[in-house]
């Protein structure tokens, strides 16, 4: 099934593609990826799943998107105090190539403008037989999860067109901000800007920052959390240059743009965003990149104020209903149908928050279900917070399921989501308990794949599954010894502790079997329906009833009382033996089902 998130991104891509303002960077001729029609969007989650739409595999150069990663390496090498002596952490309010140095100190305002980036690059030294630029590119490769390389052709072109940066390098050297040869530092800086990436690479690099510096694909720690914290902080306040204030207000994610057309945005703990589109605005940012990030922030609630909690997977468990039956005891026909087709209904238990990351993990789980799954039961009882993005994506998910001939079922004790679906005119079956939802799914499957015998409204006592091993004549003889009983909704038929009162055959209606939990709470074990029996298990408990049997709605029973059984044993021992054989066989089946249901409740 197509993912609602992927569908959303395709729609967004089509809409943003209509933006035709801006022009590709022209100050450095020959930059790769300069086609103004190129446009790709990638979202990479902190567990390594990537959504990609458009031109996500075309190569282009990092340019200024390289700055935060080199700054992070400098912080890792020297620590924040030493780096702060060379590069400040204050927003400059200036454009990316402004000569913005501190009065008297020559210290650049931050590491995101060119002066600060040159200072950061100058702090990287060779180590372990690797030159400074090799260490820088290796760090980028660790972030991307694959080996990256710098384009020599682009580097040479940049070098021929970098008089302003050359001047900045020598100016920084005059203040002892750059301590090594300024030309070498400039060349290293231009080589890092010339590293080629794809939009997909950038999304993984952003997701690595979102994941506390650990690459979600390789598991490698590209950067420790301390430097990541500082990098993201400076990106938030200064990553978009003189447009930083508007960015924080409208988008609210640490971000960095580059004149090569790349833009990254980071939602810590949740997702990394990357956009590739060469046309730039007057601030040097990608027009479509900025527009895409702004829409994502609004539509997916990615602003840091809304998404303050860490985004972990919302999936607690996922299983089909054969692993967690409802507790309704079925006849042989229905049980056989569920055994064969129970995999067509799947329960997905959610927990935590349904903000962007939680919603994404839920949508991914549902979208990846096998085609044979027809009923999706979302258990929301352990969800703490449901964001607006979850409501919108769930509505789209329900539409996609419906288009595929599937059905969404909610387990929602508070009923919040069911009311939301009603408001948009798409009522969704909603239940307060997992048992009730699974029973609904079981009945749907039995109705679809079973026959008329699978869900009978009424079953004569002589046709009860418990007596199926008897001849019709013997079953009829037993039925003749029974007496009818009628009960109304809520009536207690048998109580805990009562002596054996006989075998109760349900002709029509339903009976709840209730026990007492370890903390004194009432626990519903199972539901019995037409054709089922109860009462006989008391014989295995010192003739004492161990559960309470309660009528659900109007119930008609036929009772083979304890007195009638004693009389049967005296008058027709052969038939009595046949009865006990049949009941013993049925009891073993019942005990097996109880054990399965109990196992489910323990896990629950």
Helices and strands as residue ranges (DSSP letters): H 4-16, E 40-45, E 50-54, E 60-61, G 63-66, H 67-78, H 80-84, H 114-123, H 132-144, E 149-150, H 152-160, H 163-174, H 182-193, E 195-197, H 199-210, H 225-238, G 241-243, H 244-250, E 254-257, E 262-267, E 271-276, H 287-299, E 315-320, E 328-329, H 332-341, G 342-344, E 345-354, H 356-367, E 375-386, H 388-403, E 407-411, H 416-423, E 430-431, H 434-449, G 461-463, G 465-467, H 472-480, E 483-487, E 492-494, E 502-516, E 522-528, E 533-534, G 536-540, E 548-561, H 562-571, H 573-603
